[in-house]
Amino acid sequence: MIPNVRLVLHSRAAHWVAVTTLVMCAVAAVTGPRSLEIDLSARFPPTKLPVVELCTILSATLLAILMRPRLWEWDRIAAGGHRPTRPRAVAAVAAGAGIMLPVLCVPAVVPWLPAETSWGWVLANALIMSATVQLLTPLLSPLAAGGLAVLAWLSCGLVLNLAPQVWLPVSTHRDPDGNWTLVTVLTIAAIVLHARTCGRTAWAHRVFGKEQ
């Protein structure tokens, strides 16, 4: 492995990313198909939010913290140098990994589900949440992005319970296909944003640079 690749992997904490992914998959497997129940409506049945979706958000947040661009100033300078695509490619790959790795929590709960139960909608929801965290991270900070994703997840649950006829980006067991169009849009947007900003906007770097 050439030194510059080793430096990039070290700066993005690749070894801790792998450990965190395994730990969060284990947590998802232990929690199994448990759900957070929201029952605030007298007209509609309770809404159950799969805990695995929360595990995905937490995993995406932790990975965003680990993979934040610690060499951001160098990356920005290199992006205007002789090989401008290299730091942008690293940021794009990191964003893609930050979206896909947390979703490994979903297959971890499949053995716990009843036979012939569709879990495609859970996978789509997990990708939406994970991509949302990655999309917001360059604009804010990983913790702020994760907090907003959790808030959005809970808000969707409240709306599903109080007004299930309202359109929402996430799906339920009543819509087992999942919103794959939104998954595609958010994933592409997050990867492009990371590539354009090398993983962080200048404003976010000034405001949240203390995280480095």
C-alpha positions as a printed NumPy array, in Angstrom:
array([[  0.   ,   0.   ,   0.   ],
       [  1.502,   3.33 ,  -1.026],
       [  2.113,   5.883,   1.76 ],
       [ -0.447,   8.461,   0.596],
       [ -3.235,   5.853,   0.642],
       [ -2.14 ,   4.712,   4.094],
       [ -2.245,   8.319,   5.28 ],
       [ -5.739,   8.803,   3.86 ],
       [ -7.04 ,   5.643,   5.528],
       [ -5.468,   6.69 ,   8.814],
       [ -6.905,  10.204,   8.622],
       [-10.365,   8.781,   8.001],
       [-10.011,   6.276,  10.878],
       [-10.726,   3.299,   8.634],
       [ -9.96 ,   0.708,  11.348],
       [-12.406,   2.314,  13.794],
       [-15.015,   2.487,  11.041],
       [-14.834,  -1.289,  10.656],
       [-15.047,  -1.872,  14.419],
       [-17.977,   0.52 ,  14.807],
       [-19.87 ,  -1.131,  11.97 ],
       [-19.478,  -4.562,  13.547],
       [-20.538,  -3.294,  16.98 ],
       [-23.647,  -1.568,  15.637],
       [-24.601,  -4.681,  13.657],
       [-24.311,  -6.674,  16.888],
       [-26.52 ,  -4.137,  18.69 ],
       [-29.092,  -4.388,  15.887],
       [-29.034,  -8.186,  16.081],
       [-29.566,  -8.099,  19.863],
       [-32.467,  -5.657,  19.663],
       [-33.991,  -7.818,  16.933],
       [-37.331,  -6.734,  15.483],
       [-38.202,  -4.525,  18.475],
       [-40.072,  -1.317,  17.727],
       [-40.763,   2.009,  19.365],
       [-44.539,   2.325,  19.668],
       [-46.271,   5.686,  19.247],
       [-49.93 ,   5.7  ,  20.28 ],
       [-51.237,   9.265,  20.529],
       [-54.247,   8.936,  18.233],
       [-57.71 ,   7.784,  19.265],
       [-58.681,   7.207,  15.622],
       [-55.732,   5.296,  14.213],
       [-53.779,   2.255,  15.4  ],
       [-50.383,   2.674,  17.054],
       [-47.368,   3.357,  14.856],
       [-44.351,   1.127,  15.335],
       [-40.924,   2.455,  14.404],
       [-38.356,  -0.337,  13.984],
       [-35.456,   0.141,  16.392],
       [-33.106,  -1.024,  13.64 ],
       [-33.779,   2.292,  11.876],
       [-32.542,   4.103,  14.97 ],
       [-29.477,   1.838,  15.009],
       [-28.831,   2.884,  11.417],
       [-28.986,   6.585,  12.311],
       [-26.661,   6.113,  15.285],
       [-24.25 ,   4.087,  13.176],
       [-24.295,   6.689,  10.387],
       [-23.609,   9.435,  12.925],
       [-20.697,   7.57 ,  14.495],
       [-19.195,   6.818,  11.086],
       [-19.606,  10.454,  10.045],
       [-17.671,  11.473,  13.166],
       [-14.924,   8.943,  12.48 ],
       [-14.649,   9.729,   8.77 ],
       [-14.767,  13.513,   9.019],
       [-11.946,  15.135,   6.995],
       [ -9.194,  15.711,   9.539],
       [ -6.87 ,  16.966,   6.783],
       [ -9.515,  19.247,   5.296],
       [ -7.178,  22.221,   4.669],
       [ -4.724,  19.939,   2.854],
       [ -7.553,  18.352,   0.889],
       [ -8.811,  21.776,  -0.228],
       [ -5.328,  22.815,  -1.332],
       [ -4.783,  19.499,  -3.127],
       [ -8.152,  19.89 ,  -4.858],
       [ -6.713,  22.884,  -6.675],
       [ -3.362,  21.282,  -7.431],
       [ -2.012,  18.982, -10.118],
       [ -4.296,  16.086,  -9.113],
       [ -7.496,  17.842,  -8.075],
       [ -9.673,  14.759,  -8.271],
       [ -7.849,  12.697,  -5.641],
       [ -9.127,  14.408,  -2.425],
       [-12.588,  14.768,  -3.939],
       [-12.637,  11.082,  -4.824],
       [-11.631,  10.21 ,  -1.247],
       [-14.466,  12.361,   0.118],
       [-16.962,  10.778,  -2.288],
       [-15.891,   7.234,  -1.373],
       [-16.058,   8.084,   2.33 ],
       [-19.605,   9.403,   1.871],
       [-20.645,   6.276,  -0.023],
       [-19.208,   4.059,   2.696],
       [-20.887,   6.202,   5.344],
       [-24.227,   5.579,   3.647],
       [-23.902,   1.865,   2.906],
       [-22.109,   0.502,   5.993],
       [-24.775,   1.547,   8.564],
       [-27.407,  -0.264,   6.479],
       [-25.695,  -3.56 ,   7.346],
       [-27.684,  -3.276,  10.577],
       [-30.844,  -4.215,   8.655],
       [-29.843,  -7.732,   7.496],
       [-28.757,  -8.41 ,  11.078],
       [-32.419,  -8.457,  12.165],
       [-33.748, -10.544,   9.268],
       [-33.357, -13.904,  11.101],
       [-35.626, -12.553,  13.848],
       [-38.494, -11.642,  11.526],
       [-41.46 , -13.939,  10.807],
       [-41.22 , -16.076,   7.695],
       [-42.077, -14.376,   4.396],
       [-42.039, -10.944,   6.046],
       [-41.018,  -8.185,   3.646],
       [-38.19 ,  -6.033,   4.974],
       [-37.468,  -4.048,   1.817],
       [-39.238,  -0.989,   3.223],
       [-37.02 ,  -1.084,   6.329],
       [-33.944,  -1.228,   4.095],
       [-35.182,   1.764,   2.084],
       [-35.917,   3.737,   5.268],
       [-32.475,   2.922,   6.645],
       [-30.813,   4.15 ,   3.452],
       [-32.861,   7.353,   3.561],
       [-31.807,   8.041,   7.148],
       [-28.177,   7.152,   6.516],
       [-28.019,   9.293,   3.374],
       [-29.674,  12.169,   5.23 ],
       [-26.957,  12.107,   7.873],
       [-24.244,  12.121,   5.21 ],
       [-25.983,  14.902,   3.27 ],
       [-26.216,  17.179,   6.32 ],
       [-22.743,  16.431,   7.709],
       [-20.728,  18.676,   5.336],
       [-23.181,  21.53 ,   5.982],
       [-23.285,  21.234,   9.777],
       [-21.491,  18.678,  11.907],
       [-21.896,  14.904,  12.328],
       [-23.618,  15.294,  15.7  ],
       [-26.006,  17.957,  14.414],
       [-26.746,  15.854,  11.333],
       [-27.446,  12.778,  13.452],
       [-29.626,  14.772,  15.852],
       [-31.711,  16.157,  13.01 ],
       [-32.065,  12.683,  11.504],
       [-33.345,  11.289,  14.822],
       [-35.768,  14.213,  15.104],
       [-37.006,  13.597,  11.562],
       [-37.408,   9.863,  12.304],
       [-39.515,  10.55 ,  15.399],
       [-41.502,  13.253,  13.608],
       [-42.389,  10.836,  10.821],
       [-43.596,   8.384,  13.435],
       [-45.824,  11.031,  15.026],
       [-47.31 ,  12.034,  11.68 ],
       [-47.922,   8.405,  10.741],
       [-49.82 ,   7.951,  13.983],
       [-51.85 ,  11.17 ,  13.895],
       [-52.383,  11.544,  10.134],
       [-51.399,   8.357,   8.281],
       [-52.858,   9.668,   5.015],
       [-50.162,  12.363,   4.77 ],
       [-47.288,  11.609,   2.381],
       [-43.971,  10.969,   4.105],
       [-40.526,  10.108,   2.75 ],
       [-40.366,   6.921,   4.801],
       [-42.447,   3.786,   4.298],
       [-44.238,   1.332,   6.572],
       [-45.199,  -2.329,   6.395],
       [-48.302,  -1.162,   4.504],
       [-46.005,   0.076,   1.703],
       [-43.421,  -2.72 ,   1.5  ],
       [-41.777,  -1.486,  -1.703],
       [-40.032,   1.489,  -0.081],
       [-39.229,   4.924,  -1.496],
       [-36.263,   3.954,  -3.677],
       [-36.466,   7.103,  -5.778],
       [-35.749,   9.206,  -2.704],
       [-32.975,   6.807,  -1.713],
       [-31.293,   7.351,  -5.071],
       [-31.682,  11.146,  -4.975],
       [-30.345,  11.519,  -1.412],
       [-27.442,   9.146,  -2.016],
       [-26.301,  10.929,  -5.184],
       [-26.762,  14.352,  -3.573],
       [-24.716,  13.361,  -0.511],
       [-21.856,  11.897,  -2.553],
       [-21.74 ,  14.914,  -4.904],
       [-21.804,  17.353,  -1.987],
       [-18.953,  15.553,  -0.246],
       [-16.941,  15.53 ,  -3.459],
       [-17.513,  19.24 ,  -4.072],
       [-16.661,  20.273,  -0.499],
       [-14.006,  17.619,   0.281],
       [-16.323,  16.488,   3.07 ],
       [-17.026,  19.845,   4.696],
       [-18.037,  23.352,   3.683],
       [-15.802,  26.265,   4.637],
       [-18.509,  27.672,   6.939],
       [-18.974,  24.386,   8.779],
       [-15.213,  24.041,   9.124],
       [-14.953,  27.464,  10.759],
       [-17.899,  26.916,  13.089],
       [-17.328,  23.272,  14.002],
       [-13.561,  23.091,  13.503],
       [-13.088,  22.431,  17.213],
       [-14.302,  18.875,  16.526],
       [-11.064,  18.219,  14.673]])
